[in-house]
Amino acid sequence: MTCKPPKATSTNGLVDAGIIRLSIPDKATSQHNLLPSSLHWLRVTVKENATAIPDTLDIKTQAVRATFVNQGNAAEHFSKPLAANSIQGFVTRDPAIKTVQQPYTSFGGKPKEDNRAFTMRVSERLRHKQRAITPWDYERLVLEHFPKIYKVKCITSAAGDRNPGAAKVTVVVVPDIANTAPFFPLEPKAPLYLLKEIEAYLQKYTSPFVQIVVKNPRYERIKYRVAIRFRSGYEQGYYLDRLNEDLKRFLSPWAYKEQADITFGSSIHSSSVIHFIEKRPYVDYVANLKLIEQVGIKAGSQGKSDTYYRVNQPNLAQVQHPDSILVSASQHIIDLIGTENYDEEDFEGIGYMIVGIDFVVS
């Protein structure tokens, strides 16, 4: 059975959250040999370029779209999305509907422009004059016209390591993920259709000889391996996960705190990480901290790249490209110290080493 969604959907080609409607053929059978009968079973497959398809976070059935109607409400709520699970029912109950769920935050809301925002917008307009010439112009034009974008960095050819005479401008954008769900907080990325919209918009306000490329940032993952002794009375299984989550929040605070900023070209020294871990109330002491950085290497003639990890000897995590952002790995390696005192010999040798990090098998 083949079901084709209509062309006009709100998912922008299944790259964004939205609603799709499936038209099931009248001849579709509900009698099956492998799966339970009396139901229609759907299967979605990708024939090629599977890595370009966004990850599916959740699928809900019987979805509808609700639109807010202003009835003299206070305007403060427009400054942030409506939190998930805020809507739990109808004002007037419908006996045909048993339950109502709002699993995700709202979208598309925007507060009315106040005097401060008006003054800033007019001042920026007087400076760039609706023309993209300097990097500052590109950044402000994008931020003003695309509210979904949180931060922009413009990189010209002269600032990079390529031919400084090439008329090429790279615009790196970071989407706004504050108070929104669902999302992948450690590596927020704008969908392809939005990148193309930004390219087309900027091209109207710059020279026709300038080549504009709008892209997502590179996220350079950093991972730590550390030996930990927990304080007496703290359950090891729970606090292993707790320490991993605390490390992720420390290394990528912008993914968890609305006021934290995403920084291009950032760096962090291992001594700062040691100090942070030692201040955790459930940690007795820290030993043998190693910084493991992600490295990409070219392989073959097809332009594909393999990724491996290596121990960083200087213990300084620093981005390697101007369009990169340091981000915490999803899982750090935490070794437990089972004795009162740290014995260095327990954390050496073949039994301790990890293939792909301490040595690479080719």
C-alpha positions as CSV (number, residue, x, y, z in Angstrom):
1,M,0.0,0.0,0.0
2,T,1.3,3.4,-1.0
3,C,0.1,6.6,0.7
4,K,1.1,10.0,-0.6
5,P,0.7,13.1,1.5
6,P,-0.7,16.2,-0.2
7,K,1.8,18.7,-1.6
8,A,0.6,21.5,0.7
9,T,1.8,20.4,4.2
10,S,3.1,22.4,7.1
11,T,6.3,20.3,7.4
12,N,8.2,21.9,4.5
13,G,9.0,18.6,2.9
14,L,9.2,16.6,6.2
15,V,12.1,18.8,7.5
16,D,10.1,20.7,10.1
17,A,7.5,20.0,12.7
18,G,4.0,20.1,11.3
19,I,0.9,18.2,10.3
20,I,0.5,15.9,7.3
21,R,-2.7,14.2,6.0
22,L,-2.5,10.8,4.5
23,S,-4.9,9.6,1.9
24,I,-5.4,5.9,2.3
25,P,-6.7,4.2,-0.9
26,D,-10.1,2.6,-0.8
27,K,-8.6,-0.7,-1.9
28,A,-6.2,-0.8,1.0
29,T,-6.6,-4.1,2.8
30,S,-6.6,-4.6,6.5
31,Q,-5.9,-8.3,6.3
32,H,-2.2,-9.1,6.9
33,N,0.0,-12.1,7.3
34,L,2.9,-10.7,9.3
35,L,1.2,-7.9,11.3
36,P,-2.1,-8.0,13.2
37,S,-5.1,-7.6,10.9
38,S,-8.1,-5.2,11.1
39,L,-5.6,-2.3,11.0
40,H,-3.9,-0.3,8.2
41,W,-0.1,-0.4,8.7
42,L,2.1,2.4,7.3
43,R,5.8,2.2,6.6
44,V,8.0,5.2,5.6
45,T,11.3,4.5,3.8
46,V,14.2,6.5,2.3
47,K,15.8,5.2,-0.8
48,E,18.9,7.5,-0.8
49,N,20.6,10.3,1.1
50,A,19.2,9.0,4.4
51,T,21.7,11.0,6.5
52,A,20.1,14.2,5.1
53,I,16.7,13.4,6.6
54,P,16.1,14.9,10.0
55,D,15.6,12.7,13.0
56,T,12.0,11.9,13.9
57,L,11.5,12.9,17.6
58,D,7.8,12.0,17.9
59,I,4.7,11.1,15.9
60,K,1.2,12.0,17.1
61,T,-2.1,11.1,15.5
62,Q,-5.3,13.0,15.3
63,A,-3.5,16.4,15.3
64,V,-5.1,19.8,14.7
65,R,-3.8,23.3,14.6
66,A,-5.1,25.9,17.1
67,T,-4.7,29.6,16.5
68,F,-4.7,32.2,19.3
69,V,-7.4,34.9,19.1
70,N,-6.6,38.0,21.0
71,Q,-9.5,39.1,23.3
72,G,-7.8,42.0,25.0
73,N,-5.3,39.7,26.7
74,A,-2.1,41.0,28.3
75,A,0.7,41.3,25.7
76,E,3.5,39.9,27.9
77,H,2.8,36.3,26.9
78,F,3.8,37.0,23.3
79,S,7.5,37.3,24.3
80,K,7.8,33.5,24.7
81,P,6.0,30.5,23.4
82,L,3.1,28.9,25.2
83,A,4.6,26.1,27.3
84,A,3.8,22.5,26.4
85,N,0.8,21.0,28.2
86,S,-0.7,24.4,28.9
87,I,-3.9,23.5,27.0
88,Q,-5.7,20.5,28.5
89,G,-9.3,20.8,27.4
90,F,-12.1,22.8,25.8
91,V,-13.9,25.7,27.2
92,T,-17.1,24.0,26.0
93,R,-16.7,20.2,26.2
94,D,-17.3,18.1,23.2
95,P,-18.6,14.6,24.1
96,A,-17.0,13.2,20.9
97,I,-13.5,14.0,22.1
98,K,-12.2,12.2,25.1
99,T,-8.9,14.1,25.8
100,V,-6.9,17.1,24.6
101,Q,-3.1,17.2,24.7
102,Q,-0.6,19.9,23.8
103,P,2.7,18.0,23.6
104,Y,4.8,20.9,22.2
105,T,5.2,24.6,22.6
106,S,3.4,27.1,20.5
107,F,5.1,28.9,17.5
108,G,4.7,32.0,15.4
109,G,3.9,34.4,18.1
110,K,5.5,37.8,18.2
111,P,5.0,40.7,20.6
112,K,4.0,44.2,19.5
113,E,7.0,46.4,18.8
114,D,7.7,48.7,21.7
115,N,9.5,52.0,21.8
116,R,12.9,50.4,22.5
117,A,12.6,47.9,19.7
118,F,11.4,50.6,17.3
119,T,14.4,52.9,18.1
120,M,16.8,50.0,17.6
121,R,15.3,48.9,14.3
122,V,15.3,52.5,12.9
123,S,18.9,53.1,14.1
124,E,20.1,49.9,12.4
125,R,18.1,50.7,9.2
126,L,19.8,54.2,9.0
127,R,23.2,52.5,9.3
128,H,22.9,49.7,6.8
129,K,20.3,51.5,4.6
130,Q,18.8,48.2,3.6
131,R,22.0,47.2,1.8
132,A,24.4,44.3,2.6
133,I,27.9,45.6,2.3
134,T,29.7,45.0,5.5
135,P,29.5,41.8,7.7
136,W,27.5,43.9,10.2
137,D,24.9,44.7,7.5
138,Y,24.4,41.0,6.6
139,E,23.9,40.0,10.3
140,R,21.4,42.8,11.1
141,L,19.3,42.2,7.9
142,V,18.9,38.5,8.8
143,L,18.1,39.1,12.5
144,E,15.5,41.7,11.6
145,H,13.7,39.8,8.9
146,F,13.9,36.2,10.3
147,P,12.7,36.0,13.9
148,K,13.4,32.3,14.0
149,I,17.2,33.1,13.9
150,Y,18.9,33.7,17.3
151,K,22.4,34.6,16.2
152,V,24.3,35.3,12.9
153,K,28.0,35.4,12.0
154,C,29.1,36.7,8.7
155,I,32.5,35.5,7.3
156,T,33.9,37.1,4.2
157,S,36.6,35.5,2.0
158,A,39.2,38.0,3.2
159,A,38.7,36.8,6.8
160,G,39.1,33.2,5.9
161,D,42.0,31.2,4.7
162,R,40.8,31.0,1.1
163,N,41.4,33.4,-1.9
164,P,40.8,36.9,-0.4
165,G,39.9,38.2,-3.8
166,A,36.9,35.9,-4.2
167,A,33.5,37.7,-3.8
168,K,32.1,35.1,-1.4
169,V,30.2,35.7,1.8
170,T,29.4,32.9,4.2
171,V,26.5,33.6,6.7
172,V,26.3,31.2,9.6
173,V,23.0,31.2,11.4
174,V,21.9,29.6,14.7
175,P,18.1,29.1,15.2
176,D,16.3,30.3,18.3
177,I,15.5,27.3,20.5
178,A,14.6,29.2,23.7
179,N,11.6,27.7,25.5
180,T,10.7,25.5,22.5
181,A,10.1,21.8,22.2
182,P,10.9,19.4,20.6
183,F,14.5,20.2,19.7
184,F,18.0,18.8,20.0
185,P,19.5,21.4,22.3
186,L,23.2,20.5,21.9
187,E,23.4,21.1,18.2
188,P,20.5,23.5,17.0
189,K,20.3,23.7,13.2
190,A,18.1,25.6,10.9
191,P,16.3,23.5,8.2
192,L,17.4,23.7,4.6
193,Y,14.4,25.6,3.3
194,L,15.0,28.4,5.8
195,L,18.7,28.6,4.8
196,K,17.6,29.0,1.1
197,E,15.1,31.7,2.1
198,I,17.8,33.7,3.8
199,E,20.1,33.3,0.8
200,A,17.4,34.6,-1.6
201,Y,16.6,37.5,0.8
202,L,20.2,38.7,1.2
203,Q,20.9,38.4,-2.5
204,K,18.3,41.1,-3.2
205,Y,20.3,43.6,-1.1
206,T,23.8,43.0,-2.2
207,S,25.9,43.1,-5.4
208,P,24.9,40.5,-8.0
209,F,28.6,39.6,-8.2
210,V,28.7,38.4,-4.6
211,Q,28.1,34.7,-3.9
212,I,26.2,34.2,-0.7
213,V,26.3,30.9,1.2
214,V,24.0,30.5,4.3
215,K,24.8,27.5,6.4
216,N,24.5,26.0,9.9
217,P,27.5,26.2,12.2
218,R,30.0,23.4,12.7
219,Y,29.6,21.9,16.1
220,E,32.9,20.5,17.3
221,R,32.2,18.0,20.0
222,I,34.5,17.7,23.0
223,K,34.5,14.7,25.3
224,Y,36.2,14.2,28.7
225,R,37.5,11.1,30.3
226,V,37.8,11.5,34.1
227,A,38.3,9.3,37.1
228,I,35.9,10.1,40.0
229,R,35.5,9.1,43.6
230,F,32.1,9.8,44.9
231,R,31.4,10.8,48.5
232,S,30.1,8.1,50.9
233,G,26.3,7.8,50.8
234,Y,25.9,8.8,47.2
235,E,24.6,6.0,44.9
236,Q,27.1,5.5,42.1
237,G,24.7,4.6,39.3
238,Y,22.5,7.6,39.7
239,Y,25.4,10.1,40.2
240,L,27.3,8.8,37.2
241,D,24.4,10.0,35.0
242,R,24.0,13.1,37.1
243,L,27.7,14.1,36.6
244,N,27.4,13.5,32.8
245,E,24.4,15.8,32.7
246,D,26.1,18.4,34.8
247,L,29.1,18.3,32.5
248,K,26.9,18.8,29.4
249,R,25.2,21.8,31.1
250,F,28.6,23.3,32.0
251,L,30.2,22.9,28.5
252,S,27.0,23.9,26.6
253,P,25.1,26.2,29.0
254,W,23.2,27.9,26.1
255,A,21.3,24.6,25.5
256,Y,19.7,24.7,29.0
257,K,19.7,28.3,30.1
258,E,17.8,31.0,28.2
259,Q,20.2,33.8,29.2
260,A,23.4,31.9,28.2
261,D,25.0,33.0,24.9
262,I,26.2,30.8,22.0
263,T,29.8,31.8,21.2
264,F,31.7,31.3,18.0
265,G,35.4,30.6,18.3
266,S,35.1,29.7,22.0
267,S,37.7,27.8,24.1
268,I,37.9,26.1,27.5
269,H,40.8,24.9,29.5
270,S,40.7,21.6,31.4
271,S,41.5,23.3,34.7
272,S,38.1,25.0,34.5
273,V,36.4,21.6,34.0
274,I,38.4,20.1,37.0
275,H,37.3,23.0,39.2
276,F,33.7,22.6,38.1
277,I,33.7,18.8,38.9
278,E,35.4,19.3,42.3
279,K,32.6,21.7,43.3
280,R,29.9,19.1,42.8
281,P,28.6,18.2,46.3
282,Y,28.6,14.4,45.5
283,V,32.3,14.3,44.3
284,D,35.1,13.5,46.7
285,Y,38.0,14.1,44.4
286,V,39.0,14.1,40.7
287,A,41.9,12.5,38.9
288,N,43.3,11.8,35.5
289,L,41.2,14.2,33.4
290,K,41.7,13.8,29.7
291,L,40.3,16.0,26.9
292,I,39.2,14.0,23.9
293,E,38.6,16.1,20.8
294,Q,36.8,15.1,17.6
295,V,38.9,15.1,14.5
296,G,37.8,14.7,10.8
297,I,40.0,13.2,8.2
298,K,39.4,13.0,4.4
299,A,39.1,9.5,3.0
300,G,38.8,8.5,-0.7
301,S,37.9,10.6,-3.7
302,Q,34.2,10.9,-3.0
303,G,34.6,13.8,-0.6
304,K,33.4,11.8,2.3
305,S,35.1,12.3,5.7
306,D,35.7,9.9,8.5
307,T,35.7,11.0,12.2
308,Y,37.9,9.8,14.9
309,Y,38.8,11.1,18.4
310,R,42.2,11.8,20.0
311,V,43.5,12.8,23.3
312,N,44.3,16.5,23.4
313,Q,47.7,17.0,25.1
314,P,47.6,20.8,25.7
315,N,44.3,20.3,27.5
316,L,42.8,23.3,25.8
317,A,39.6,22.8,23.8
318,Q,39.5,25.3,21.0
319,V,37.6,25.5,17.7
320,Q,39.5,24.9,14.5
321,H,37.3,26.9,12.1
322,P,35.8,30.4,12.3
323,D,32.3,29.0,11.8
324,S,32.5,26.5,14.6
325,I,31.0,26.3,18.1
326,L,32.3,24.1,20.9
327,V,29.6,21.7,22.1
328,S,29.6,19.0,24.7
329,A,29.5,15.3,23.6
330,S,26.3,13.6,24.6
331,Q,28.2,11.1,26.7
332,H,31.4,11.5,28.6
333,I,33.6,8.7,29.9
334,I,33.6,8.5,33.7
335,D,35.9,6.0,35.5
336,L,35.1,5.1,39.1
337,I,37.9,5.1,41.7
338,G,37.2,2.3,44.1
339,T,39.9,3.1,46.7
340,E,40.5,5.9,49.2
341,N,43.6,7.0,47.4
342,Y,44.1,7.3,43.6
343,D,46.4,4.6,42.2
344,E,47.7,5.7,38.8
345,E,48.5,2.1,37.8
346,D,44.8,1.2,37.8
347,F,44.3,3.7,34.9
348,E,47.0,2.6,32.6
349,G,47.6,-0.3,30.1
350,I,45.6,-2.2,27.6
351,G,42.6,-2.8,29.8
352,Y,42.2,0.9,30.3
353,M,42.7,2.1,26.8
354,I,39.9,2.5,24.3
355,V,40.0,1.7,20.6
356,G,39.4,4.8,18.5
357,I,40.6,7.2,21.2
358,D,43.9,6.0,22.7
359,F,44.9,4.3,19.5
360,V,43.4,3.9,16.0
361,V,43.2,0.6,14.2
362,S,43.6,1.1,10.4
